Amino acid sequence: MGPARHSALAAVLLAGCASSHPPASPVPTASAAEAARSAPAPALPAPPRIRGPLALRVAYPAPSARIEARDSTFLYGSVGTGDATLTIDGAPVRVWPNGAWIAWVALPRDSVARLHLVARTETDSATLEYPVRRALWESPPGPQLWLDTLSLSPRGRVWWPRGEYLTLSAHASEGADLRLRLADGTLVRLVPAAEPEPVPEAVRAFERDTAKLATPIRHDRYVGLLRGRRLGPDPGPMLPFLGASVAEVASSAGLCATGILCPGDILPDSAWATLEAIRGRDTLRVRWPLQLAVLDSTPRLVRIDDDTAGTGTTDGITPGRALPSGTYHWFFPRGTRARATGRMNGDLRLALSPQSDAWVASAETVPFPFEPMAPAVVGSVLVHPDSDRVRIRVPVSRRAPFEVTETERAIMLRIYDAVGDVNWIRYGAADTLVQAIAWSQPATREVTLTVTLARPVWGYRVRWDRDDLLLEIRRPPVIDRDHPLQGRLIAVDPGHPPAGATGPTGLREAEANLAIAEALKPLLEADGARVLLTRTTDVPLDLWPRVDLAERADADILVSIHNNALPDGVNPFTNSGSSVYYNQPRSIPLARAVQDALVRRLGVRDLGIGRGDLALVRPTWMPSVLTEGLFMILPEQEAALRSPEGSQRYAEAVREGLRRFLRERAEGSR
């Protein structure tokens, strides 16, 4: 897992001139006493001593990268030899025996910090002027009037219901008068809305120092509300016409095939809305880059299809989000139908029920012929016990959106835009796994089926079979307590490539992960397990094929092996350690077992387990975890990952965690 790299550049209009900032200087790290109290006893193999020519190199960040950090960040690299010294802006930086180094440096308020690096040996020296570019925007100092043009939100193309308010937001000088002038001369006021300075998501997720979460209040944000008014040039139709090509749709709306105004089109300024910022005698004006269409009340029905190009290489699932570009929450199979109620650029809003909305990629939807929008009807439920699973067939009058959630011993199936007409629930032959099934109508157009199990959930799968919703619940494997891995099929995924972190001396995470997986395979086989590696060579492999391979093989457990790197602006000297991620509740005990073993065998900090929206831990057919055992960016941990001993210790920890999890499940089934 590499450092987070997001860019949020700001273009600012100024009434006046800019000022400069003082140069940066490194900040000290924690004292030796504090480090001794917080760090565990060293357990990793020591980095080898390398003597060679001086070669000063920065491995991260790249000179052209823009980092999200407020006042400090890290950079790391190598000097080629363990006999060298290194300073950054005059402050000493530790060099490890193999020539690797990592530093925590202060940043100025300027957008670019130019750091001065000097490396020396007894016989040689090297200098490097290195730029570190910040993406986080700072409001200009001084009394001049300013307006941040890239803060204007929303922007692009938006289709919005006539009766709903749309929030407009901008950043400008405190005390300014902001108003949006529409093409017909109507004025919409934007009023001050003070808010804390945003904390980068990476800091919230990884920084252990809670003082970093206390940010000053900013008074430069302004908001306004707009309802039932068109704004800017016509963005064209929200959805393609049924059966029309992209070019035909674009032509009908006067757009290019990309769905935006053609480069050759020249529209007068009067076609756009203009934002004005006024303070005293100063006035700034900027075109608001928004094309807003007002939707009428006619429902627009769409069918979800993640393979509109017909490649046959997709997983048949379209994720849904609670907000545009947010994290995944729903997973809609191909063929699901829903009503589209709005769109922001490439994100389409679906009305799942009167209480719930979801956002999906508009490119993964197809317009559907108009039909009466009566709710789907959920009929009587049939249960079919089988040797390895229990199949629960739920007839639905059409492919409505649904969501599956789980607790330790229950699976809940929520069907949206539906009403229940469940006359019978037929269980079939007596079964030892499914104890009871109940249905309810907890909200308008939402039906919930709850399946209570006699044993903890091991896995499940949901799919459409014609217009029947088929829920398959996996039977837990029979586990030998004394030999818990005996007969189990363990899928081991060496994470990356593509992407992944890189260490100070250039070790790629994909290489380190594969070495650990190759060390783990014989350990598991010695305990009687069968092992499926998702890759055996250093070649790129997408995420979905890795998951698909494990699911098709009916693997009992999936473990994805990774090593970590922190996002920009998070101190690696105080926030490094081992962690394990899960997504489904059933995987929490597995994550804790593997995490405990990693901390004990590797001798690093315990960062705990965490839930993550990660592809390799989202599978529902088996317990699955993703390990982040060591930090690639720390010289001593990168060196350990280069060594066979380090890979072996990591692998032994994973095997120990798997043993413990399976043994506990065997005892719990008695």
ZAMARGU-4260 file (C-alpha; in steps of 0.2 Angstrom, whole numbers, plus 5000, padded with zeros to 4 digits):
<rodrens>
0) 5000/5000/5000 | 5008/5016/4994 | 5007/5034/5002 | 4991/5043/4998 | 4994/5054/4983
5) 4980/5067/4980 | 4980/5084/4972 | 4969/5098/4976 | 4977/5113/4968 | 4970/5130/4969
10) 4969/5144/4957 | 4967/5161/4966 | 4961/5178/4959 | 4969/5192/4969 | 4966/5210/4970
15) 4983/5216/4976 | 5000/5207/4976 | 5007/5191/4984 | 5019/5190/4998 | 5033/5178/5001
20) 5036/5166/5016 | 5052/5161/5025 | 5062/5145/5020 | 5058/5128/5028 | 5069/5120/5041
25) 5068/5102/5048 | 5059/5099/5064 | 5066/5088/5077 | 5060/5070/5080 | 5054/5063/5097
30) 5068/5062/5110 | 5078/5047/5112 | 5069/5044/5129 | 5052/5045/5122 | 5057/5033/5107
35) 5064/5021/5120 | 5048/5021/5130 | 5036/5019/5115 | 5046/5007/5103 | 5046/4989/5106
40) 5062/4979/5108 | 5071/4976/5091 | 5068/4960/5084 | 5071/4962/5065 | 5087/4957/5057
45) 5099/4972/5056 | 5102/4980/5039 | 5118/4974/5031 | 5133/4987/5030 | 5136/4993/5013
50) 5152/5002/5008 | 5152/5010/4991 | 5152/5026/4981 | 5142/5041/4987 | 5125/5042/4977
55) 5113/5054/4985 | 5095/5050/4979 | 5077/5054/4985 | 5065/5040/4982 | 5050/5049/4988
60) 5042/5061/4985 | 5045/5063/4966 | 5050/5081/4961 | 5034/5083/4952 | 5023/5076/4965
65) 5011/5087/4975 | 5009/5081/4993 | 4994/5084/5005 | 5003/5090/5020 | 4999/5105/5031
70) 5016/5109/5040 | 5027/5094/5040 | 5030/5078/5029 | 5043/5064/5027 | 5055/5061/5012
75) 5067/5046/5011 | 5080/5039/5000 | 5098/5033/5000 | 5116/5039/4999 | 5123/5023/4992
80) 5134/5019/5007 | 5133/5017/5026 | 5149/5027/5028 | 5140/5044/5024 | 5132/5058/5034
85) 5117/5068/5028 | 5110/5084/5032 | 5094/5093/5026 | 5094/5112/5028 | 5108/5109/5040
90) 5099/5097/5051 | 5107/5080/5053 | 5098/5065/5046 | 5102/5047/5052 | 5109/5036/5039
95) 5107/5017/5041 | 5121/5004/5038 | 5115/5001/5020 | 5114/5019/5016 | 5096/5021/5018
100) 5088/5037/5026 | 5071/5044/5031 | 5068/5062/5037 | 5053/5072/5044 | 5054/5090/5039
105) 5045/5106/5041 | 5036/5114/5027 | 5034/5133/5024 | 5017/5140/5019 | 5023/5142/5001
110) 5017/5130/4988 | 5035/5124/4985 | 5048/5120/4998 | 5066/5119/4991 | 5076/5108/5003
115) 5095/5108/5003 | 5103/5090/5005 | 5121/5088/5008 | 5129/5070/5009 | 5147/5067/5014
120) 5160/5054/5016 | 5178/5055/5021 | 5183/5057/5002 | 5168/5064/4994 | 5152/5075/4995
125) 5136/5078/4985 | 5123/5091/4986 | 5105/5092/4980 | 5092/5105/4979 | 5075/5096/4980
130) 5058/5103/4978 | 5043/5097/4988 | 5027/5104/4981 | 5012/5106/4992 | 4994/5103/4986
135) 4985/5110/5001 | 4980/5127/4998 | 4983/5142/5010 | 4973/5158/5009 | 4984/5173/5003
140) 4990/5184/5017 | 4987/5203/5018 | 4972/5214/5015 | 4969/5211/4996 | 4953/5204/4990
145) 4954/5186/4984 | 4943/5172/4977 | 4948/5154/4975 | 4942/5149/4958 | 4945/5130/4961
150) 4934/5130/4977 | 4918/5133/4967 | 4907/5118/4970 | 4898/5110/4961 | 4906/5112/4944
155) 4905/5103/4928 | 4888/5096/4923 | 4874/5093/4935 | 4856/5087/4932 | 4845/5091/4948
160) 4826/5089/4952 | 4816/5105/4951 | 4810/5104/4969 | 4827/5101/4978 | 4839/5114/4984
165) 4857/5113/4977 | 4871/5119/4988 | 4883/5131/4981 | 4900/5134/4989 | 4915/5145/4987
170) 4930/5152/4996 | 4935/5170/4996 | 4941/5184/5007 | 4934/5186/5024 | 4921/5200/5025
175) 4918/5200/5006 | 4900/5201/4998 | 4898/5186/4987 | 4884/5184/4974 | 4880/5173/4959
180) 4873/5183/4944 | 4863/5171/4933 | 4861/5174/4914 | 4844/5182/4916 | 4851/5194/4929
185) 4844/5186/4945 | 4856/5187/4960 | 4859/5173/4972 | 4868/5178/4988 | 4882/5167/4996
190) 4883/5170/5015 | 4898/5166/5026 | 4898/5149/5034 | 4913/5147/5046 | 4920/5130/5048
195) 4936/5121/5055 | 4950/5120/5043 | 4949/5103/5035 | 4959/5089/5042 | 4966/5078/5028
200) 4958/5061/5027 | 4975/5052/5028 | 4979/5061/5045 | 4962/5056/5052 | 4965/5038/5047
205) 4983/5036/5052 | 4989/5050/5064 | 4989/5044/5082 | 4992/5062/5089 | 4974/5068/5092
210) 4981/5086/5093 | 4983/5086/5074 | 4964/5085/5073 | 4962/5102/5081 | 4962/5114/5067
215) 4958/5133/5067 | 4941/5140/5062 | 4941/5147/5044 | 4930/5162/5040 | 4933/5161/5021
220) 4919/5149/5016 | 4903/5155/5008 | 4887/5145/5004 | 4871/5148/4994 | 4855/5138/4989
225) 4848/5137/4972 | 4832/5128/4967 | 4822/5126/4951 | 4834/5137/4941 | 4844/5132/4926
230) 4862/5138/4927 | 4875/5140/4912 | 4874/5132/4895 | 4862/5116/4893 | 4872/5101/4898
235) 4862/5090/4887 | 4851/5074/4892 | 4855/5066/4909 | 4854/5049/4901 | 4857/5043/4883
240) 4842/5041/4872 | 4837/5022/4872 | 4847/5014/4858 | 4856/5029/4853 | 4875/5030/4852
245) 4886/5042/4862 | 4889/5052/4846 | 4870/5053/4842 | 4867/5059/4860 | 4880/5072/4859
250) 4874/5078/4842 | 4857/5080/4848 | 4862/5091/4862 | 4875/5101/4853 | 4889/5092/4862
255) 4905/5083/4857 | 4906/5064/4859 | 4914/5067/4876 | 4898/5075/4882 | 4906/5092/4885
260) 4906/5108/4875 | 4916/5106/4859 | 4933/5115/4859 | 4927/5125/4844 | 4911/5131/4852
265) 4911/5149/4857 | 4897/5154/4869 | 4895/5172/4875 | 4899/5176/4893 | 4880/5179/4895
270) 4877/5160/4894 | 4886/5157/4910 | 4883/5162/4928 | 4896/5174/4935 | 4902/5174/4953
275) 4906/5192/4960 | 4916/5195/4976 | 4915/5213/4982 | 4924/5222/4996 | 4924/5241/4997
280) 4930/5247/4980 | 4937/5230/4975 | 4927/5218/4964 | 4932/5201/4957 | 4922/5192/4944
285) 4924/5174/4938 | 4913/5162/4927 | 4906/5148/4937 | 4910/5133/4927 | 4893/5124/4930
290) 4880/5118/4917 | 4865/5114/4928 | 4849/5107/4920 | 4832/5106/4930 | 4824/5089/4929
295) 4805/5087/4929 | 4795/5074/4939 | 4795/5060/4925 | 4804/5045/4932 | 4820/5039/4923
300) 4822/5020/4924 | 4839/5013/4922 | 4847/4995/4921 | 4864/4993/4929 | 4877/4985/4918
305) 4896/4986/4922 | 4900/4979/4904 | 4891/4991/4892 | 4905/4989/4880 | 4902/4970/4880
310) 4920/4965/4884 | 4915/4950/4895 | 4930/4954/4907 | 4920/4963/4921 | 4914/4956/4938
315) 4896/4960/4935 | 4895/4971/4950 | 4892/4990/4951 | 4897/4998/4968 | 4885/5011/4975
320) 4890/5025/4986 | 4881/5036/4999 | 4889/5052/4991 | 4897/5055/4974 | 4915/5047/4974
325) 4913/5041/4991 | 4917/5024/4998 | 4908/5008/4992 | 4892/5003/5002 | 4881/4994/4990
330) 4885/4981/4977 | 4872/4980/4963 | 4873/4964/4951 | 4871/4967/4933 | 4852/4969/4928
335) 4847/4978/4944 | 4834/4991/4940 | 4831/5008/4949 | 4825/5026/4946 | 4838/5039/4942
340) 4834/5055/4951 | 4849/5066/4948 | 4867/5067/4941 | 4883/5076/4945 | 4895/5074/4931
345) 4899/5055/4930 | 4889/5050/4946 | 4871/5045/4944 | 4859/5046/4959 | 4847/5031/4961
350) 4832/5031/4972 | 4832/5014/4981 | 4817/5018/4991 | 4809/5034/4999 | 4822/5033/5013
355) 4838/5028/5003 | 4848/5035/4989 | 4864/5028/4981 | 4876/5035/4968 | 4883/5024/4954
360) 4894/5027/4939 | 4883/5034/4925 | 4894/5024/4913 | 4888/5008/4921 | 4869/5011/4918
365) 4858/5009/4903 | 4842/5018/4900 | 4827/5007/4902 | 4810/5008/4893 | 4797/5018/4903
370) 4786/5006/4913 | 4774/5009/4928 | 4785/5012/4944 | 4775/5000/4955 | 4786/4993/4969
375) 4793/4976/4967 | 4784/4962/4975 | 4793/4949/4986 | 4785/4932/4987 | 4786/4916/4997
380) 4803/4910/5001 | 4810/4892/4998 | 4825/4884/5007 | 4835/4871/4999 | 4848/4863/5010
385) 4863/4855/5001 | 4880/4847/5007 | 4891/4862/5006 | 4878/4877/5007 | 4860/4881/5010
390) 4851/4890/4995 | 4837/4902/4999 | 4826/4907/4984 | 4817/4923/4985 | 4805/4927/4971
395) 4805/4946/4966 | 4793/4953/4953 | 4808/4963/4946 | 4827/4965/4949 | 4826/4978/4963
400) 4841/4985/4972 | 4846/4975/4987 | 4859/4975/5002 | 4866/4961/5012 | 4873/4964/5030
405) 4878/4951/5043 | 4880/4949/5062 | 4889/4935/5070 | 4875/4922/5067 | 4863/4931/5055
410) 4862/4937/5038 | 4850/4951/5033 | 4844/4954/5015 | 4836/4971/5012 | 4826/4973/4996
415) 4823/4991/4991 | 4809/4998/4981 | 4799/4983/4986 | 4784/4977/4996 | 4782/4960/5005
420) 4769/4947/5000 | 4778/4932/5009 | 4764/4920/5012 | 4775/4905/5015 | 4793/4902/5021
425) 4796/4883/5017 | 4812/4876/5025 | 4812/4859/5016 | 4822/4845/5025 | 4828/4849/5043
430) 4844/4858/5043 | 4858/4861/5056 | 4863/4878/5049 | 4848/4888/5046 | 4838/4890/5062
435) 4824/4902/5057 | 4819/4915/5043 | 4808/4930/5046 | 4803/4944/5035 | 4797/4962/5039
440) 4792/4978/5030 | 4802/4991/5041 | 4800/5006/5030 | 4790/5011/5014 | 4796/5001/5000
445) 4809/4991/5010 | 4807/4972/5013 | 4819/4964/5025 | 4823/4945/5027 | 4833/4939/5042
450) 4841/4922/5042 | 4846/4916/5059 | 4860/4903/5059 | 4865/4890/5072 | 4884/4893/5069
455) 4894/4909/5065 | 4893/4915/5047 | 4907/4908/5036 | 4902/4915/5020 | 4887/4919/5008
460) 4884/4923/4990 | 4869/4933/4982 | 4864/4933/4964 | 4850/4934/4952 | 4843/4919/4944
465) 4830/4926/4932 | 4820/4937/4943 | 4823/4926/4959 | 4835/4932/4971 | 4846/4917/4976
470) 4855/4918/4993 | 4868/4904/4996 | 4874/4902/5013 | 4891/4893/5015 | 4892/4879/5028
475) 4907/4881/5039 | 4921/4868/5036 | 4924/4854/5048 | 4940/4858/5057 | 4951/4846/5066
480) 4956/4856/5082 | 4973/4847/5084 | 4977/4850/5066 | 4967/4865/5061 | 4975/4868/5044
485) 4972/4850/5038 | 4963/4850/5022 | 4959/4868/5021 | 4961/4878/5005 | 4970/4894/5009
490) 4971/4908/4995 | 4987/4918/4997 | 4987/4934/4988 | 5004/4943/4986 | 4998/4961/4984
495) 5003/4972/4969 | 5009/4975/4956 | 5003/4987/4949 | 5006/5001/4961 | 5013/4998/4978
500) 5026/5006/4989 | 5044/5008/4986 | 5057/5008/5000 | 5072/5020/5002 | 5084/5009/4993
505) 5072/5004/4979 | 5064/4988/4985 | 5047/4987/4978 | 5032/4981/4988 | 5027/4968/4975
510) 5044/4960/4977 | 5043/4959/4996 | 5025/4953/4996 | 5029/4939/4984 | 5044/4933/4994
515) 5033/4932/5010 | 5019/4922/5000 | 5032/4910/4994 | 5039/4907/5011 | 5021/4905/5018
520) 5016/4892/5005 | 5027/4877/5011 | 5023/4882/5030 | 5005/4880/5027 | 5007/4864/5016
525) 5017/4856/5030 | 5002/4858/5041 | 4991/4849/5028 | 4983/4864/5020 | 4981/4867/5001
530) 4988/4883/4995 | 4982/4894/4980 | 4994/4908/4976 | 4985/4922/4966 | 5001/4926/4957
535) 5018/4917/4956 | 5028/4930/4945 | 5031/4949/4946 | 5018/4954/4933 | 5004/4966/4935
540) 4987/4958/4940 | 4971/4967/4943 | 4961/4966/4959 | 4945/4957/4953 | 4954/4942/4945
545) 4963/4939/4962 | 4946/4938/4971 | 4938/4928/4957 | 4952/4915/4957 | 4949/4912/4976
550) 4930/4912/4975 | 4930/4900/4960 | 4941/4888/4969 | 4930/4889/4985 | 4945/4894/4996
555) 4941/4893/5014 | 4951/4908/5019 | 4959/4923/5008 | 4974/4932/5015 | 4982/4946/5005
560) 5000/4950/5010 | 5005/4968/5010 | 5018/4980/5017 | 5014/4998/5022 | 5018/5016/5018
565) 5011/5031/5026 | 5001/5045/5018 | 5009/5062/5016 | 5010/5073/5032 | 5009/5058/5044
570) 5025/5056/5055 | 5033/5038/5052 | 5043/5039/5068 | 5027/5038/5079 | 5014/5030/5068
575) 5023/5014/5061 | 5019/4996/5066 | 5009/4981/5060 | 4990/4981/5056 | 4978/4970/5048
580) 4962/4975/5039 | 4945/4966/5036 | 4929/4971/5029 | 4916/4959/5033 | 4912/4956/5052
585) 4915/4937/5051 | 4934/4941/5047 | 4937/4951/5064 | 4943/4936/5074 | 4954/4931/5059
590) 4961/4949/5059 | 4964/4949/5077 | 4973/4932/5077 | 4985/4937/5063 | 4988/4954/5070
595) 4993/4947/5087 | 5005/4935/5079 | 5013/4948/5068 | 5016/4960/5082 | 5024/4946/5093
600) 5035/4939/5079 | 5041/4955/5071 | 5043/4965/5087 | 5035/4981/5080 | 5021/4992/5087
605) 5003/4986/5087 | 4993/4998/5077 | 4978/4986/5079 | 4965/4980/5066 | 4954/4991/5055
610) 4940/4989/5044 | 4944/4994/5026 | 4935/4997/5010 | 4948/4986/5001 | 4944/4974/4986
615) 4953/4959/4993 | 4944/4959/5010 | 4926/4963/5002 | 4923/4945/4996 | 4908/4937/5005
620) 4911/4919/5001 | 4925/4917/5014 | 4934/4926/5029 | 4947/4937/5022 | 4960/4949/5028
625) 4974/4960/5022 | 4990/4961/5031 | 5001/4977/5032 | 5015/4969/5042 | 5030/4981/5040
630) 5033/4998/5033 | 5042/4999/5017 | 5047/5017/5020 | 5057/5013/5036 | 5075/5009/5032
635) 5077/4995/5045 | 5060/4987/5040 | 5064/4988/5021 | 5080/4979/5025 | 5071/4966/5035
640) 5060/4963/5020 | 5075/4961/5008 | 5081/4946/5019 | 5075/4928/5019 | 5074/4929/5038
645) 5062/4944/5038 | 5051/4935/5025 | 5051/4919/5035 | 5046/4928/5051 | 5032/4937/5043
650) 5026/4920/5035 | 5027/4911/5052 | 5016/4925/5060 | 5003/4923/5046 | 5003/4904/5049
655) 5001/4906/5067 | 4986/4918/5066 | 4977/4906/5054 | 4980/4891/5066 | 4973/4901/5080
660) 4958/4907/5071 | 4954/4889/5064 | 4956/4881/5081 | 4945/4894/5089 | 4931/4890/5076
665) 4933/4872/5079 | 4931/4874/5098 | 4916/4885/5095 | 4907/4873/5084 | 4907/4859/5098
</rodrens>
